[in-house]
Amino acid sequence: MRNLAAVLESCGSDFSRVVKATVHLQNPARDFTGFNETYEKFVSHPYPARTTVGSHLGDFLVEIDVVALCPR
């Protein structure tokens, strides 16, 4: 999430301008609750649309992409 925050900041945006997030979790049954707690520290109400799915990610536990409004 910190990496996403840095990318958003680089184009003059932030999590308040995210309109859609896609989250891939390697083990959703184990990791969803912890991920969601972390996600809510960065993204606030009204929450953007979000899809969360289980995916084979090799050595990664989570992969996230977002669509956001960037003024620059």
PDB file of N, CA, C and O in Angstrom:
ATOM      1  N   MET A   1       0.822  -1.176   0.000  1.00  0.00           N
ATOM      2  CA  MET A   1       0.000   0.000   0.000  1.00  0.00           C
ATOM      3  C   MET A   1       0.878   1.257   0.000  1.00  0.00           C
ATOM      4  O   MET A   1       0.526   2.263  -0.615  1.00  0.00           O
ATOM      5  N   ARG A   2       2.013   1.194   0.687  1.00  0.00           N
ATOM      6  CA  ARG A   2       2.908   2.358   0.668  1.00  0.00           C
ATOM      7  C   ARG A   2       3.460   2.597  -0.742  1.00  0.00           C
ATOM      8  O   ARG A   2       3.623   3.742  -1.164  1.00  0.00           O
ATOM      9  N   ASN A   3       3.744   1.516  -1.460  1.00  0.00           N
ATOM     10  CA  ASN A   3       4.221   1.668  -2.841  1.00  0.00           C
ATOM     11  C   ASN A   3       3.149   2.322  -3.707  1.00  0.00           C
ATOM     12  O   ASN A   3       3.445   3.218  -4.497  1.00  0.00           O
ATOM     13  N   LEU A   4       1.907   1.875  -3.559  1.00  0.00           N
ATOM     14  CA  LEU A   4       0.813   2.497  -4.317  1.00  0.00           C
ATOM     15  C   LEU A   4       0.660   3.963  -3.944  1.00  0.00           C
ATOM     16  O   LEU A   4       0.433   4.805  -4.813  1.00  0.00           O
ATOM     17  N   ALA A   5       0.784   4.271  -2.661  1.00  0.00           N
ATOM     18  CA  ALA A   5       0.679   5.664  -2.227  1.00  0.00           C
ATOM     19  C   ALA A   5       1.742   6.522  -2.909  1.00  0.00           C
ATOM     20  O   ALA A   5       1.465   7.650  -3.314  1.00  0.00           O
ATOM     21  N   ALA A   6       2.961   5.988  -3.036  1.00  0.00           N
ATOM     22  CA  ALA A   6       4.040   6.736  -3.683  1.00  0.00           C
ATOM     23  C   ALA A   6       3.752   6.953  -5.169  1.00  0.00           C
ATOM     24  O   ALA A   6       4.011   8.033  -5.700  1.00  0.00           O
ATOM     25  N   VAL A   7       3.222   5.940  -5.834  1.00  0.00           N
ATOM     26  CA  VAL A   7       2.888   6.090  -7.259  1.00  0.00           C
ATOM     27  C   VAL A   7       1.775   7.115  -7.427  1.00  0.00           C
ATOM     28  O   VAL A   7       1.848   7.975  -8.305  1.00  0.00           O
ATOM     29  N   LEU A   8       0.755   7.029  -6.598  1.00  0.00           N
ATOM     30  CA  LEU A   8      -0.337   8.003  -6.669  1.00  0.00           C
ATOM     31  C   LEU A   8       0.178   9.415  -6.424  1.00  0.00           C
ATOM     32  O   LEU A   8      -0.191  10.350  -7.134  1.00  0.00           O
ATOM     33  N   GLU A   9       1.027   9.564  -5.421  1.00  0.00           N
ATOM     34  CA  GLU A   9       1.580  10.885  -5.102  1.00  0.00           C
ATOM     35  C   GLU A   9       2.404  11.437  -6.269  1.00  0.00           C
ATOM     36  O   GLU A   9       2.407  12.644  -6.510  1.00  0.00           O
ATOM     37  N   SER A  10       3.093  10.566  -6.983  1.00  0.00           N
ATOM     38  CA  SER A  10       3.946  11.024  -8.087  1.00  0.00           C
ATOM     39  C   SER A  10       3.142  11.689  -9.206  1.00  0.00           C
ATOM     40  O   SER A  10       3.693  12.462  -9.989  1.00  0.00           O
ATOM     41  N   CYS A  11       1.855  11.395  -9.284  1.00  0.00           N
ATOM     42  CA  CYS A  11       1.029  12.052 -10.311  1.00  0.00           C
ATOM     43  C   CYS A  11       0.048  13.039  -9.675  1.00  0.00           C
ATOM     44  O   CYS A  11      -0.922  13.454 -10.309  1.00  0.00           O
ATOM     45  N   GLY A  12       0.305  13.408  -8.426  1.00  0.00           N
ATOM     46  CA  GLY A  12      -0.528  14.407  -7.770  1.00  0.00           C
ATOM     47  C   GLY A  12      -1.838  13.856  -7.244  1.00  0.00           C
ATOM     48  O   GLY A  12      -2.801  14.605  -7.080  1.00  0.00           O
ATOM     49  N   SER A  13      -1.891  12.569  -6.980  1.00  0.00           N
ATOM     50  CA  SER A  13      -3.128  11.947  -6.518  1.00  0.00           C
ATOM     51  C   SER A  13      -2.907  11.285  -5.158  1.00  0.00           C
ATOM     52  O   SER A  13      -1.823  11.366  -4.581  1.00  0.00           O
ATOM     53  N   ASP A  14      -3.939  10.643  -4.667  1.00  0.00           N
ATOM     54  CA  ASP A  14      -3.855   9.904  -3.409  1.00  0.00           C
ATOM     55  C   ASP A  14      -4.996   8.889  -3.366  1.00  0.00           C
ATOM     56  O   ASP A  14      -5.779   8.791  -4.311  1.00  0.00           O
ATOM     57  N   PHE A  15      -5.088   8.139  -2.276  1.00  0.00           N
ATOM     58  CA  PHE A  15      -6.098   7.086  -2.184  1.00  0.00           C
ATOM     59  C   PHE A  15      -7.529   7.622  -2.218  1.00  0.00           C
ATOM     60  O   PHE A  15      -8.451   6.876  -2.549  1.00  0.00           O
ATOM     61  N   SER A  16      -7.732   8.875  -1.890  1.00  0.00           N
ATOM     62  CA  SER A  16      -9.094   9.423  -1.939  1.00  0.00           C
ATOM     63  C   SER A  16      -9.596   9.535  -3.377  1.00  0.00           C
ATOM     64  O   SER A  16     -10.795   9.704  -3.602  1.00  0.00           O
ATOM     65  N   ARG A  17      -8.692   9.442  -4.347  1.00  0.00           N
ATOM     66  CA  ARG A  17      -9.061   9.567  -5.760  1.00  0.00           C
ATOM     67  C   ARG A  17      -9.086   8.218  -6.484  1.00  0.00           C
ATOM     68  O   ARG A  17      -9.265   8.162  -7.701  1.00  0.00           O
ATOM     69  N   VAL A  18      -8.904   7.133  -5.725  1.00  0.00           N
ATOM     70  CA  VAL A  18      -8.983   5.795  -6.308  1.00  0.00           C
ATOM     71  C   VAL A  18     -10.449   5.456  -6.545  1.00  0.00           C
ATOM     72  O   VAL A  18     -11.283   5.616  -5.654  1.00  0.00           O
ATOM     73  N   VAL A  19     -10.759   4.987  -7.752  1.00  0.00           N
ATOM     74  CA  VAL A  19     -12.140   4.637  -8.081  1.00  0.00           C
ATOM     75  C   VAL A  19     -12.342   3.130  -8.182  1.00  0.00           C
ATOM     76  O   VAL A  19     -13.476   2.658  -8.113  1.00  0.00           O
ATOM     77  N   LYS A  20     -11.248   2.356  -8.348  1.00  0.00           N
ATOM     78  CA  LYS A  20     -11.359   0.909  -8.469  1.00  0.00           C
ATOM     79  C   LYS A  20     -10.060   0.264  -8.032  1.00  0.00           C
ATOM     80  O   LYS A  20      -8.979   0.736  -8.384  1.00  0.00           O
ATOM     81  N   ALA A  21     -10.159  -0.816  -7.267  1.00  0.00           N
ATOM     82  CA  ALA A  21      -8.979  -1.585  -6.860  1.00  0.00           C
ATOM     83  C   ALA A  21      -9.219  -3.055  -7.185  1.00  0.00           C
ATOM     84  O   ALA A  21     -10.317  -3.577  -6.992  1.00  0.00           O
ATOM     85  N   THR A  22      -8.186  -3.702  -7.675  1.00  0.00           N
ATOM     86  CA  THR A  22      -8.211  -5.147  -7.880  1.00  0.00           C
ATOM     87  C   THR A  22      -7.105  -5.739  -7.030  1.00  0.00           C
ATOM     88  O   THR A  22      -5.942  -5.355  -7.148  1.00  0.00           O
ATOM     89  N   VAL A  23      -7.475  -6.673  -6.176  1.00  0.00           N
ATOM     90  CA  VAL A  23      -6.544  -7.262  -5.219  1.00  0.00           C
ATOM     91  C   VAL A  23      -6.466  -8.759  -5.478  1.00  0.00           C
ATOM     92  O   VAL A  23      -7.486  -9.446  -5.533  1.00  0.00           O
ATOM     93  N   HIS A  24      -5.242  -9.254  -5.636  1.00  0.00           N
ATOM     94  CA  HIS A  24      -4.997 -10.684  -5.786  1.00  0.00           C
ATOM     95  C   HIS A  24      -4.280 -11.149  -4.520  1.00  0.00           C
ATOM     96  O   HIS A  24      -3.208 -10.644  -4.189  1.00  0.00           O
ATOM     97  N   LEU A  25      -4.869 -12.107  -3.817  1.00  0.00           N
ATOM     98  CA  LEU A  25      -4.260 -12.673  -2.620  1.00  0.00           C
ATOM     99  C   LEU A  25      -3.875 -14.117  -2.907  1.00  0.00           C
ATOM    100  O   LEU A  25      -4.665 -14.877  -3.467  1.00  0.00           O
ATOM    101  N   GLN A  26      -2.676 -14.488  -2.526  1.00  0.00           N
ATOM    102  CA  GLN A  26      -2.241 -15.861  -2.743  1.00  0.00           C
ATOM    103  C   GLN A  26      -3.071 -16.843  -1.912  1.00  0.00           C
ATOM    104  O   GLN A  26      -3.384 -17.941  -2.373  1.00  0.00           O
ATOM    105  N   ASN A  27      -3.427 -16.444  -0.687  1.00  0.00           N
ATOM    106  CA  ASN A  27      -4.209 -17.308   0.186  1.00  0.00           C
ATOM    107  C   ASN A  27      -5.320 -16.484   0.844  1.00  0.00           C
ATOM    108  O   ASN A  27      -5.164 -16.043   1.983  1.00  0.00           O
ATOM    109  N   PRO A  28      -6.436 -16.272   0.144  1.00  0.00           N
ATOM    110  CA  PRO A  28      -7.492 -15.408   0.673  1.00  0.00           C
ATOM    111  C   PRO A  28      -8.075 -15.891   1.996  1.00  0.00           C
ATOM    112  O   PRO A  28      -8.398 -15.070   2.854  1.00  0.00           O
ATOM    113  N   ALA A  29      -8.215 -17.179   2.180  1.00  0.00           N
ATOM    114  CA  ALA A  29      -8.791 -17.694   3.431  1.00  0.00           C
ATOM    115  C   ALA A  29      -7.942 -17.282   4.635  1.00  0.00           C
ATOM    116  O   ALA A  29      -8.477 -16.975   5.700  1.00  0.00           O
ATOM    117  N   ARG A  30      -6.639 -17.278   4.464  1.00  0.00           N
ATOM    118  CA  ARG A  30      -5.728 -16.922   5.545  1.00  0.00           C
ATOM    119  C   ARG A  30      -5.518 -15.409   5.654  1.00  0.00           C
ATOM    120  O   ARG A  30      -5.430 -14.879   6.761  1.00  0.00           O
ATOM    121  N   ASP A  31      -5.438 -14.711   4.519  1.00  0.00           N
ATOM    122  CA  ASP A  31      -4.927 -13.342   4.507  1.00  0.00           C
ATOM    123  C   ASP A  31      -5.962 -12.240   4.336  1.00  0.00           C
ATOM    124  O   ASP A  31      -5.625 -11.069   4.509  1.00  0.00           O
ATOM    125  N   PHE A  32      -7.209 -12.566   4.002  1.00  0.00           N
ATOM    126  CA  PHE A  32      -8.175 -11.512   3.697  1.00  0.00           C
ATOM    127  C   PHE A  32      -8.386 -10.556   4.867  1.00  0.00           C
ATOM    128  O   PHE A  32      -8.349  -9.340   4.680  1.00  0.00           O
ATOM    129  N   THR A  33      -8.605 -11.079   6.059  1.00  0.00           N
ATOM    130  CA  THR A  33      -8.893 -10.209   7.204  1.00  0.00           C
ATOM    131  C   THR A  33      -7.747  -9.243   7.475  1.00  0.00           C
ATOM    132  O   THR A  33      -7.976  -8.049   7.663  1.00  0.00           O
ATOM    133  N   GLY A  34      -6.523  -9.746   7.495  1.00  0.00           N
ATOM    134  CA  GLY A  34      -5.362  -8.883   7.739  1.00  0.00           C
ATOM    135  C   GLY A  34      -5.166  -7.869   6.635  1.00  0.00           C
ATOM    136  O   GLY A  34      -4.866  -6.704   6.895  1.00  0.00           O
ATOM    137  N   PHE A  35      -5.337  -8.320   5.387  1.00  0.00           N
ATOM    138  CA  PHE A  35      -5.217  -7.372   4.278  1.00  0.00           C
ATOM    139  C   PHE A  35      -6.266  -6.282   4.393  1.00  0.00           C
ATOM    140  O   PHE A  35      -5.954  -5.102   4.236  1.00  0.00           O
ATOM    141  N   ASN A  36      -7.509  -6.666   4.666  1.00  0.00           N
ATOM    142  CA  ASN A  36      -8.591  -5.687   4.741  1.00  0.00           C
ATOM    143  C   ASN A  36      -8.337  -4.657   5.840  1.00  0.00           C
ATOM    144  O   ASN A  36      -8.627  -3.474   5.658  1.00  0.00           O
ATOM    145  N   GLU A  37      -7.801  -5.094   6.972  1.00  0.00           N
ATOM    146  CA  GLU A  37      -7.470  -4.149   8.055  1.00  0.00           C
ATOM    147  C   GLU A  37      -6.424  -3.145   7.586  1.00  0.00           C
ATOM    148  O   GLU A  37      -6.530  -1.956   7.886  1.00  0.00           O
ATOM    149  N   THR A  38      -5.424  -3.609   6.861  1.00  0.00           N
ATOM    150  CA  THR A  38      -4.396  -2.706   6.336  1.00  0.00           C
ATOM    151  C   THR A  38      -4.980  -1.788   5.268  1.00  0.00           C
ATOM    152  O   THR A  38      -4.703  -0.589   5.265  1.00  0.00           O
ATOM    153  N   TYR A  39      -5.778  -2.335   4.370  1.00  0.00           N
ATOM    154  CA  TYR A  39      -6.402  -1.567   3.299  1.00  0.00           C
ATOM    155  C   TYR A  39      -7.205  -0.396   3.860  1.00  0.00           C
ATOM    156  O   TYR A  39      -7.137   0.717   3.339  1.00  0.00           O
ATOM    157  N   GLU A  40      -7.960  -0.650   4.916  1.00  0.00           N
ATOM    158  CA  GLU A  40      -8.806   0.397   5.500  1.00  0.00           C
ATOM    159  C   GLU A  40      -8.008   1.492   6.188  1.00  0.00           C
ATOM    160  O   GLU A  40      -8.565   2.548   6.488  1.00  0.00           O
ATOM    161  N   LYS A  41      -6.727   1.279   6.447  1.00  0.00           N
ATOM    162  CA  LYS A  41      -5.872   2.339   7.000  1.00  0.00           C
ATOM    163  C   LYS A  41      -5.487   3.349   5.917  1.00  0.00           C
ATOM    164  O   LYS A  41      -5.116   4.481   6.228  1.00  0.00           O
ATOM    165  N   PHE A  42      -5.574   2.945   4.657  1.00  0.00           N
ATOM    166  CA  PHE A  42      -5.174   3.794   3.540  1.00  0.00           C
ATOM    167  C   PHE A  42      -6.365   4.352   2.770  1.00  0.00           C
ATOM    168  O   PHE A  42      -6.318   5.482   2.283  1.00  0.00           O
ATOM    169  N   VAL A  43      -7.423   3.569   2.658  1.00  0.00           N
ATOM    170  CA  VAL A  43      -8.576   3.930   1.843  1.00  0.00           C
ATOM    171  C   VAL A  43      -9.767   4.149   2.763  1.00  0.00           C
ATOM    172  O   VAL A  43     -10.088   3.290   3.585  1.00  0.00           O
ATOM    173  N   SER A  44     -10.418   5.293   2.626  1.00  0.00           N
ATOM    174  CA  SER A  44     -11.518   5.607   3.539  1.00  0.00           C
ATOM    175  C   SER A  44     -12.852   5.684   2.799  1.00  0.00           C
ATOM    176  O   SER A  44     -12.906   5.628   1.571  1.00  0.00           O
ATOM    177  N   HIS A  45     -13.905   5.810   3.565  1.00  0.00           N
ATOM    178  CA  HIS A  45     -15.267   5.900   3.037  1.00  0.00           C
ATOM    179  C   HIS A  45     -15.420   7.206   2.257  1.00  0.00           C
ATOM    180  O   HIS A  45     -14.909   8.225   2.722  1.00  0.00           O
ATOM    181  N   PRO A  46     -16.071   7.242   1.131  1.00  0.00           N
ATOM    182  CA  PRO A  46     -16.712   6.115   0.449  1.00  0.00           C
ATOM    183  C   PRO A  46     -15.660   5.261  -0.261  1.00  0.00           C
ATOM    184  O   PRO A  46     -14.869   5.766  -1.058  1.00  0.00           O
ATOM    185  N   TYR A  47     -15.665   3.987   0.035  1.00  0.00           N
ATOM    186  CA  TYR A  47     -14.660   3.091  -0.512  1.00  0.00           C
ATOM    187  C   TYR A  47     -14.824   2.938  -2.024  1.00  0.00           C
ATOM    188  O   TYR A  47     -15.943   2.915  -2.536  1.00  0.00           O
ATOM    189  N   PRO A  48     -13.698   2.832  -2.733  1.00  0.00           N
ATOM    190  CA  PRO A  48     -13.792   2.588  -4.175  1.00  0.00           C
ATOM    191  C   PRO A  48     -14.284   1.165  -4.432  1.00  0.00           C
ATOM    192  O   PRO A  48     -14.230   0.312  -3.546  1.00  0.00           O
ATOM    193  N   ALA A  49     -14.758   0.918  -5.634  1.00  0.00           N
ATOM    194  CA  ALA A  49     -15.116  -0.444  -6.023  1.00  0.00           C
ATOM    195  C   ALA A  49     -13.873  -1.317  -5.861  1.00  0.00           C
ATOM    196  O   ALA A  49     -12.757  -0.893  -6.162  1.00  0.00           O
ATOM    197  N   ARG A  50     -14.086  -2.547  -5.379  1.00  0.00           N
ATOM    198  CA  ARG A  50     -12.935  -3.428  -5.169  1.00  0.00           C
ATOM    199  C   ARG A  50     -13.310  -4.855  -5.515  1.00  0.00           C
ATOM    200  O   ARG A  50     -14.387  -5.334  -5.162  1.00  0.00           O
ATOM    201  N   THR A  51     -12.410  -5.521  -6.208  1.00  0.00           N
ATOM    202  CA  THR A  51     -12.510  -6.941  -6.474  1.00  0.00           C
ATOM    203  C   THR A  51     -11.331  -7.604  -5.783  1.00  0.00           C
ATOM    204  O   THR A  51     -10.188  -7.184  -5.965  1.00  0.00           O
ATOM    205  N   THR A  52     -11.596  -8.631  -4.995  1.00  0.00           N
ATOM    206  CA  THR A  52     -10.530  -9.380  -4.325  1.00  0.00           C
ATOM    207  C   THR A  52     -10.662 -10.838  -4.721  1.00  0.00           C
ATOM    208  O   THR A  52     -11.720 -11.445  -4.556  1.00  0.00           O
ATOM    209  N   VAL A  53      -9.577 -11.396  -5.244  1.00  0.00           N
ATOM    210  CA  VAL A  53      -9.605 -12.773  -5.723  1.00  0.00           C
ATOM    211  C   VAL A  53      -8.374 -13.528  -5.243  1.00  0.00           C
ATOM    212  O   VAL A  53      -7.359 -12.929  -4.886  1.00  0.00           O
ATOM    213  N   GLY A  54      -8.481 -14.846  -5.240  1.00  0.00           N
ATOM    214  CA  GLY A  54      -7.334 -15.698  -4.984  1.00  0.00           C
ATOM    215  C   GLY A  54      -6.594 -15.940  -6.283  1.00  0.00           C
ATOM    216  O   GLY A  54      -7.209 -16.199  -7.317  1.00  0.00           O
ATOM    217  N   SER A  55      -5.275 -15.856  -6.231  1.00  0.00           N
ATOM    218  CA  SER A  55      -4.458 -16.027  -7.440  1.00  0.00           C
ATOM    219  C   SER A  55      -3.153 -16.716  -7.095  1.00  0.00           C
ATOM    220  O   SER A  55      -2.628 -16.559  -5.993  1.00  0.00           O
ATOM    221  N   HIS A  56      -2.637 -17.474  -8.036  1.00  0.00           N
ATOM    222  CA  HIS A  56      -1.298 -18.034  -7.872  1.00  0.00           C
ATOM    223  C   HIS A  56      -0.306 -16.918  -8.185  1.00  0.00           C
ATOM    224  O   HIS A  56      -0.248 -16.422  -9.311  1.00  0.00           O
ATOM    225  N   LEU A  57       0.467 -16.532  -7.184  1.00  0.00           N
ATOM    226  CA  LEU A  57       1.349 -15.370  -7.342  1.00  0.00           C
ATOM    227  C   LEU A  57       2.828 -15.707  -7.185  1.00  0.00           C
ATOM    228  O   LEU A  57       3.648 -14.806  -7.012  1.00  0.00           O
ATOM    229  N   GLY A  58       3.180 -16.984  -7.244  1.00  0.00           N
ATOM    230  CA  GLY A  58       4.584 -17.344  -7.039  1.00  0.00           C
ATOM    231  C   GLY A  58       4.996 -17.012  -5.622  1.00  0.00           C
ATOM    232  O   GLY A  58       4.390 -17.503  -4.669  1.00  0.00           O
ATOM    233  N   ASP A  59       6.021 -16.184  -5.467  1.00  0.00           N
ATOM    234  CA  ASP A  59       6.529 -15.820  -4.139  1.00  0.00           C
ATOM    235  C   ASP A  59       5.821 -14.627  -3.516  1.00  0.00           C
ATOM    236  O   ASP A  59       6.133 -14.249  -2.387  1.00  0.00           O
ATOM    237  N   PHE A  60       4.876 -14.030  -4.228  1.00  0.00           N
ATOM    238  CA  PHE A  60       4.174 -12.858  -3.713  1.00  0.00           C
ATOM    239  C   PHE A  60       2.942 -13.283  -2.928  1.00  0.00           C
ATOM    240  O   PHE A  60       2.288 -14.263  -3.284  1.00  0.00           O
ATOM    241  N   LEU A  61       2.621 -12.555  -1.864  1.00  0.00           N
ATOM    242  CA  LEU A  61       1.407 -12.819  -1.092  1.00  0.00           C
ATOM    243  C   LEU A  61       0.229 -11.995  -1.590  1.00  0.00           C
ATOM    244  O   LEU A  61      -0.924 -12.414  -1.489  1.00  0.00           O
ATOM    245  N   VAL A  62       0.534 -10.813  -2.132  1.00  0.00           N
ATOM    246  CA  VAL A  62      -0.534  -9.911  -2.575  1.00  0.00           C
ATOM    247  C   VAL A  62      -0.060  -9.104  -3.776  1.00  0.00           C
ATOM    248  O   VAL A  62       1.107  -8.725  -3.869  1.00  0.00           O
ATOM    249  N   GLU A  63      -0.978  -8.853  -4.680  1.00  0.00           N
ATOM    250  CA  GLU A  63      -0.735  -7.941  -5.798  1.00  0.00           C
ATOM    251  C   GLU A  63      -1.960  -7.047  -5.915  1.00  0.00           C
ATOM    252  O   GLU A  63      -3.091  -7.531  -5.867  1.00  0.00           O
ATOM    253  N   ILE A  64      -1.742  -5.752  -6.068  1.00  0.00           N
ATOM    254  CA  ILE A  64      -2.839  -4.785  -6.096  1.00  0.00           C
ATOM    255  C   ILE A  64      -2.643  -3.856  -7.284  1.00  0.00           C
ATOM    256  O   ILE A  64      -1.534  -3.392  -7.548  1.00  0.00           O
ATOM    257  N   ASP A  65      -3.727  -3.594  -7.993  1.00  0.00           N
ATOM    258  CA  ASP A  65      -3.680  -2.507  -8.961  1.00  0.00           C
ATOM    259  C   ASP A  65      -4.890  -1.621  -8.714  1.00  0.00           C
ATOM    260  O   ASP A  65      -5.943  -2.085  -8.277  1.00  0.00           O
ATOM    261  N   VAL A  66      -4.720  -0.348  -9.001  1.00  0.00           N
ATOM    262  CA  VAL A  66      -5.791   0.619  -8.780  1.00  0.00           C
ATOM    263  C   VAL A  66      -5.976   1.486 -10.014  1.00  0.00           C
ATOM    264  O   VAL A  66      -5.058   1.677 -10.812  1.00  0.00           O
ATOM    265  N   VAL A  67      -7.171   1.997 -10.145  1.00  0.00           N
ATOM    266  CA  VAL A  67      -7.494   3.019 -11.133  1.00  0.00           C
ATOM    267  C   VAL A  67      -7.827   4.266 -10.336  1.00  0.00           C
ATOM    268  O   VAL A  67      -8.696   4.237  -9.464  1.00  0.00           O
ATOM    269  N   ALA A  68      -7.143   5.359 -10.630  1.00  0.00           N
ATOM    270  CA  ALA A  68      -7.344   6.582  -9.859  1.00  0.00           C
ATOM    271  C   ALA A  68      -7.349   7.790 -10.779  1.00  0.00           C
ATOM    272  O   ALA A  68      -6.792   7.763 -11.877  1.00  0.00           O
ATOM    273  N   LEU A  69      -7.978   8.829 -10.315  1.00  0.00           N
ATOM    274  CA  LEU A  69      -7.948  10.119 -11.010  1.00  0.00           C
ATOM    275  C   LEU A  69      -6.636  10.796 -10.680  1.00  0.00           C
ATOM    276  O   LEU A  69      -6.284  10.952  -9.511  1.00  0.00           O
ATOM    277  N   CYS A  70      -5.912  11.197 -11.711  1.00  0.00           N
ATOM    278  CA  CYS A  70      -4.641  11.875 -11.521  1.00  0.00           C
ATOM    279  C   CYS A  70      -4.691  13.208 -12.242  1.00  0.00           C
ATOM    280  O   CYS A  70      -4.804  13.239 -13.468  1.00  0.00           O
ATOM    281  N   PRO A  71      -4.610  14.315 -11.509  1.00  0.00           N
ATOM    282  CA  PRO A  71      -4.762  15.625 -12.129  1.00  0.00           C
ATOM    283  C   PRO A  71      -3.644  16.025 -13.061  1.00  0.00           C
ATOM    284  O   PRO A  71      -3.855  16.861 -13.939  1.00  0.00           O
ATOM    285  N   ARG A  72      -2.461  15.460 -12.904  1.00  0.00           N
ATOM    286  CA  ARG A  72      -1.339  15.851 -13.775  1.00  0.00           C
ATOM    287  C   ARG A  72      -1.124  14.835 -14.847  1.00  0.00           C
ATOM    288  O   ARG A  72      -0.226  14.991 -15.675  1.00  0.00           O
TER     289      ARG A  72
END
